[in-house]
Amino acid sequence: MNIVIIGCGSVGEKRMRALGGHKLLYAVDKDLIKAERLCELRNEGKPATCWGKAIASKAVDMVIIATPNEPSAAIAEAVLEQNKHVLVEKPAGRSPEDLGYVADALQKTDAFLKVGFNHRFHPALRKAKEMVSSGCLGELMFVRGRYGHGGRKGYEKEWRFDVERAGGGELLDQGVHLIDLSRWMFGCEFEKVSGFAGTYFWDTDLEDNGFMQLRTATSQMAWLHVSATEWKNLFCFEIYGKHGKLQIDGLGGSYGTERLTYYKMLPEMGPPETAVWEFPGEDASWRLELEYFIDCIEKGQPPEGNIDDAMKAMDIVYSIYEGSDLW
């Protein structure tokens, strides 16, 4: 496929490195130096600062949007209006209204759109999903998730803590990943939502911590915490069933080696049987997500991890915002 990448920061670079044999036509960023660097790293493509001209090219098949949250929905809407496929980084906008515009545009085109929920493509989480689907855990009871990073000097001045550019803080940034993974594992919706978004450390109007209590119609629970005050990057996601437990730790890189641990309950109970799988090496989730999306396009099948999933996650985030009296 012929692809345009809009947004040439760290996520744009990860998306570029996942292109494989597909062709980068344009790298677009309001900072031309960043766009030029991406093309140099890829050794192909034209750098540009105007995304409108880039997406208008008849040669373009797909546009990958890796910008801050502020422009992402408007860009996605414009690309869909040209009947071209879109992979837009989560959360795909700043608000439920943003995502509503994208959903409306999607209804008027034959093109497909995927939201960048790349965590679904981490090998430990994919294997965990397979095991849950196999029934080896029995009936699921609850999940518990923690996701946080350590910040850095001047972190509160970066775009993720800018109300206009981000739309929300940590709950919107990393929280949507945990919400999406919980919905994916349970395979159903959360009927009752409560939680709190608070600012504890960083000098900002946006939250640096988000706490969530999500309950399904059958009282399955998700206890989730996202944090920008973790001090050491952390990812831990636990899935509890009546016959055992799965625990996913790490995402590679600064989060530590990705690992899945299976605790199998014995008939006599007591200490469980334990099996461990480790997935060292490069994070392949970005490549696997793109391959999956292109396979969906070729088969004419709408992808999972789509605008509906993004809207469900966004609705939960905003429900907690409304009850937190933060802004």
C-alpha positions in Angstrom: 0.0 0.0 0.0 1.0 3.6 -0.5 0.9 5.3 2.9 1.0 8.8 4.3 2.1 9.3 7.9 0.9 12.5 9.6 2.7 13.3 12.8 6.4 12.5 12.9 7.2 12.3 16.6 8.0 9.2 18.5 4.7 7.4 17.7 5.0 8.4 14.0 8.5 6.9 13.9 7.2 3.6 15.4 4.5 3.5 12.8 7.1 4.2 10.1 9.3 1.4 11.3 6.3 -1.0 11.1 5.6 -0.4 7.4 7.5 -3.4 6.2 7.3 -3.6 2.4 4.6 -0.9 2.0 5.6 2.4 0.6 5.8 5.7 2.4 4.7 8.4 0.0 4.6 11.4 2.4 5.7 12.2 6.0 3.9 15.2 7.3 4.5 17.4 10.3 4.2 21.0 11.0 7.9 20.8 11.9 9.5 20.1 8.5 12.7 18.9 10.2 10.8 16.1 11.8 9.2 15.1 8.5 12.6 15.2 6.8 14.1 13.0 9.5 11.4 10.4 9.1 11.9 10.2 5.3 15.7 9.9 5.8 15.2 7.1 8.3 13.0 5.3 5.8 15.0 6.3 2.8 11.8 7.1 0.9 8.9 9.5 0.9 8.5 13.2 0.6 8.5 15.5 3.6 5.7 18.0 3.9 4.0 20.4 6.3 0.5 20.4 4.7 -1.5 17.3 5.3 -4.3 18.4 3.1 -2.2 18.3 0.0 -0.6 15.0 1.0 -3.9 13.1 1.5 -5.3 14.5 -1.8 -2.8 12.5 -3.9 -4.6 9.9 -5.9 -1.8 7.5 -5.3 -2.5 7.3 -1.5 -4.2 4.2 -0.2 -3.9 4.7 3.6 -3.2 7.5 6.0 -1.7 6.9 9.4 -2.5 9.7 11.9 0.1 9.9 14.8 -0.5 13.5 15.8 -1.5 14.9 19.2 -5.2 14.5 20.0 -6.3 18.0 18.9 -6.3 17.6 15.1 -6.6 13.8 14.8 -10.4 13.6 14.4 -10.6 16.4 11.8 -7.8 14.8 9.8 -9.5 11.3 10.0 -12.7 12.9 8.8 -11.0 14.6 5.9 -9.3 11.3 4.8 -12.5 9.3 5.0 -14.2 11.9 2.8 -11.7 11.0 0.2 -12.6 7.4 0.5 -9.1 6.4 1.8 -8.3 4.1 4.7 -7.3 5.4 8.1 -5.2 4.2 11.0 -5.6 6.8 13.7 -3.7 6.7 17.0 -5.9 6.3 20.1 -7.9 8.0 21.5 -8.7 9.3 18.0 -9.8 12.7 19.3 -10.3 14.8 22.4 -13.9 14.2 23.2 -17.0 12.1 22.5 -18.1 14.8 20.0 -14.8 14.5 18.1 -15.3 10.7 17.7 -18.9 11.2 16.7 -17.8 13.3 13.7 -15.4 10.5 12.7 -18.1 7.8 13.1 -20.5 9.8 10.9 -17.8 10.2 8.2 -17.1 6.5 8.3 -20.8 5.7 7.5 -20.5 7.7 4.2 -17.5 5.9 2.8 -16.4 2.4 1.6 -13.0 2.9 3.3 -12.1 1.3 6.6 -10.8 2.9 9.8 -8.9 1.4 12.7 -8.0 3.1 15.9 -4.4 2.4 17.2 -5.1 0.0 20.1 -1.7 -1.6 19.6 -1.7 -3.2 23.0 -4.1 -5.9 21.7 -1.2 -7.0 19.5 1.4 -7.5 22.2 2.1 -11.3 22.2 1.5 -11.8 26.0 -1.9 -10.1 25.7 -2.8 -12.0 22.6 -1.9 -15.3 24.2 -3.9 -14.3 27.3 -6.9 -13.6 25.1 -6.6 -17.0 23.5 -6.4 -18.7 26.9 -9.4 -16.7 28.2 -11.4 -17.7 25.0 -10.4 -21.4 25.5 -12.1 -21.4 28.9 -9.1 -22.5 30.9 -9.7 -19.8 33.5 -13.4 -20.8 33.8 -15.9 -18.0 34.3 -14.1 -14.6 34.6 -14.6 -12.7 37.9 -12.5 -9.5 37.6 -9.5 -7.9 36.1 -7.0 -5.6 37.8 -4.8 -3.3 35.8 -2.0 -0.8 36.5 -0.3 1.3 33.9 2.1 4.2 34.6 5.2 6.0 33.7 7.8 8.0 35.6 7.6 11.3 33.9 10.7 13.5 33.3 11.8 17.1 33.9 9.4 19.5 32.4 6.9 16.8 31.7 4.0 19.0 32.7 4.9 21.4 29.8 4.6 18.7 27.1 1.5 18.4 24.9 -0.1 15.6 26.9 -0.7 18.0 29.7 -2.0 20.8 27.4 -5.8 21.0 27.6 -6.3 22.2 24.0 -3.9 19.7 22.4 -4.7 16.7 24.5 -8.3 17.1 25.7 -7.5 15.1 28.9 -4.7 13.9 31.0 -3.5 10.4 32.0 -7.0 8.9 32.1 -7.4 9.8 28.4 -3.8 8.9 27.5 -3.1 5.5 29.0 -6.5 4.9 30.5 -8.1 4.1 27.2 -5.7 1.2 26.7 -6.7 -0.4 30.0 -10.4 0.2 29.3 -10.0 -1.3 25.8 -8.1 -4.4 27.1 -10.7 -5.0 29.8 -13.7 -4.8 27.4 -11.8 -7.1 25.0 -11.1 -9.7 27.6 -14.6 -9.7 29.1 -16.3 -9.5 25.7 -19.1 -7.4 27.0 -19.8 -3.8 28.1 -19.5 -2.1 31.4 -22.9 -1.1 32.8 -21.7 0.9 35.8 -18.8 3.3 35.8 -17.2 5.1 38.7 -13.8 6.5 39.5 -11.7 9.6 40.0 -9.3 11.7 38.0 -6.9 13.7 40.2 -3.8 15.9 40.0 -1.3 15.0 42.7 2.1 16.0 41.6 2.5 17.8 38.2 1.7 21.5 38.1 -1.1 21.1 35.5 -4.8 21.5 35.0 -5.1 17.9 33.7 -5.1 14.8 35.8 -1.8 12.9 36.5 -3.7 9.9 37.9 -6.9 8.1 37.0 -8.8 5.5 39.1 -11.5 3.4 37.6 -14.1 0.9 38.9 -16.0 -0.6 36.0 -18.8 -3.3 36.4 -20.6 -5.4 33.8 -24.3 -6.4 34.0 -23.2 -9.7 35.8 -21.0 -7.8 38.3 -17.6 -8.7 36.7 -15.3 -6.0 37.8 -12.3 -4.1 36.3 -10.2 -2.2 38.8 -7.9 0.0 36.8 -5.3 2.7 37.7 -3.2 4.8 35.4 -0.5 7.1 36.6 2.0 9.7 35.6 3.6 9.5 39.0 4.7 5.8 38.9 8.4 7.0 38.8 9.4 3.7 37.2 7.5 2.7 34.0 5.0 -0.1 34.9 2.5 -2.3 33.1 0.6 -5.1 35.0 -2.7 -6.6 33.9 -4.2 -9.5 35.8 -7.2 -11.6 34.8 -9.0 -13.7 37.4 -11.2 -16.6 36.7 -12.8 -19.3 38.9 -10.2 -21.8 37.8 -7.0 -19.7 37.7 -5.3 -16.4 36.9 -3.3 -14.8 34.2 -0.8 -12.0 34.8 0.8 -9.9 32.1 3.9 -7.8 33.2 5.9 -5.5 31.1 5.6 -4.2 27.5 9.3 -4.4 26.6 11.7 -1.6 26.6 11.6 0.6 29.7 8.6 -1.3 31.0 10.6 -4.5 31.3 10.5 -7.8 29.5 7.0 -8.8 28.4 5.9 -11.8 30.4 2.7 -13.9 30.8 2.2 -16.0 33.9 -0.5 -18.6 34.2 -1.6 -19.7 37.7 -3.7 -22.8 37.4 -5.9 -23.7 40.3 -5.6 -27.4 41.5 -8.6 -29.5 42.6 -7.2 -29.4 46.1 -6.4 -25.7 45.8 -3.2 -24.7 47.6 -0.2 -23.4 45.6 -1.2 -23.3 41.9 0.6 -24.9 39.0 2.6 -22.1 37.3 3.7 -21.6 33.7 5.6 -18.6 32.4 6.1 -17.3 28.9 8.5 -14.5 28.2 8.6 -12.4 25.0 11.9 -10.5 24.8 13.1 -8.4 21.9 11.6 -5.7 19.8 8.0 -4.6 20.3 6.2 -6.1 17.3 2.7 -4.8 18.2 2.9 -1.9 15.8 3.8 -4.1 12.8 1.2 -6.8 13.8 -1.6 -4.2 14.1 -0.8 -2.8 10.6 -0.7 -6.3 9.1 -4.0 -7.1 10.7 -5.6 -3.9 9.4 -4.4 -4.4 5.9 -5.6 -8.0 5.9 -9.1 -6.8 7.0 -9.0 -4.3 4.1 -8.1 -7.0 1.6 -10.8 -9.3 2.9 -13.4 -6.5 3.0 -13.9 -7.0 6.8 -14.3 -4.1 9.2 -11.5 -4.3 11.8 -11.7 -4.8 15.6 -10.3 -2.0 17.7 -12.4 0.4 15.7 -14.2 3.7 16.2 -16.9 2.0 18.2 -14.3 0.7 20.6 -12.8 4.1 20.8 -16.2 5.7 21.6 -16.9 3.2 24.3 -13.6 4.0 26.0 -14.0 7.7 25.5 -17.5 7.6 27.1 -16.1 5.9 30.2 -13.3 8.4 30.5 -15.7 11.3 30.2 -18.1 9.8 32.7 -15.3 9.8 35.3 -14.3 13.3 34.3 -17.8 14.6 34.9 -17.8 13.1 38.5 -14.3 14.3 39.4 -14.8 18.1 39.5 -11.3 18.4 38.1 -11.6 21.3 35.6 
